[in-house]
Amino acid sequence: MNTPQRIIVHLDLDTFFLSVELLNHPEHIGKPAFVGGRERGVVTSASYEARAFGVRSGMPSRKALQLCPQAIVLGGSRGEYSRYSRWVTQIIAAKAPLFEKASVDEFYIDLTGMQKFFDPLQWTIDLRKQIMDETKLPISFGMASNKMMAKIATNQAKPNGYVQVPFGREKDFLAPLAAGEIPGVGEQTQLVLAHMGIKTVNDIFLAGEKILEERLGKWGTDLWQKSQGIHIREVTSWHEAKSI
C-alpha cells in the first residue's frame, strides 16, 4: 500500500512582536527598530532595517544599540501579543483539518490527502490573505513534504511571502543553501563544519554519513539525512489548554 504524499505547511508571523507594536506605532514603519529593554533584557524581535546593522533576536539590547544607536526601542505589549496570537490561531483553527501551534507566532498545517477536495497551495494562499486582511500582520509560509522542509521554505520566503518546494526536489532545493539553514545547526556545529570545509547543505551531503558521524556523533547521521530533505516528525494536533 502506497503512503500518500504528505503536504505540510509552515506559517510564521514575520517579526511578530515588532509587527504588533507597529500596528500601534505606524510612525516607526520603515525605520530601524526592535522590541526589548533599553538597558537590560534582550531583543525579542527586530525590524529588517535594524537587522541590516546586525541586530538579531536574542541579542542583548545594549549590544543592539551599540550596533544601531539610532534604533527605536519599543516596549513589550504582552497582552496585545497574546490577543493577536489567539486571533490568528482562531482563523487557522476554523479552516485547517489538522494544525499544530508550535509557538506564539508559528504554525504547522497537515493538508495530506486534501488535494482531493481543493488545491492545497491556493487554499494556503487564501488563508494567508485572510490572516493579513483581518489582523493586518505580515505572515510567510512554506509548503513541502515534511515539517523541516516547510520551515526552511518559510525562511526563504521571508519577508512576507511564500515558497513551495516541489515534491521530489527537496535535495535540489537545499543544496545551495548555507549549512546553518538546517534547523538544529547552531554556531558550534557551524564552526565544526567550517573547519571541515563545509559551507553549504550540499557540502554536508557530499561529506558523507560516515565522516559526519565520526566528527559529530549521532547528530552527524541526522544531519546527513536532513541534508537530503529527510524528516519524519508529524504535525501534532493542537488543543487550547483550559484553565481549571
Buried (B, 14 or more C-beta within 10 A) or exposed (E): EEEEEBBBBBBBBBBBBBBBBBBEBEEBEEBBBBBBBEEEBBBBBBBBBBBEBEBBBEBBBBBBBEBBEEBBBBEBBEEBBEEBBEBBBEBBBEBBEBBBBBEBBBBBBBBBEBBEEEEBBEBBBEBBEBBBEEBEBBBBBBBBBBBBBBBBBBBBBBEBBBBBBEEEEBBEBBBEBEBBBBEEBEEEBBEBBEEBEBBBBBBBBEBEBEBBBEBBEEBBBBBBBBBBBBBEEBBBEBEEEEEE
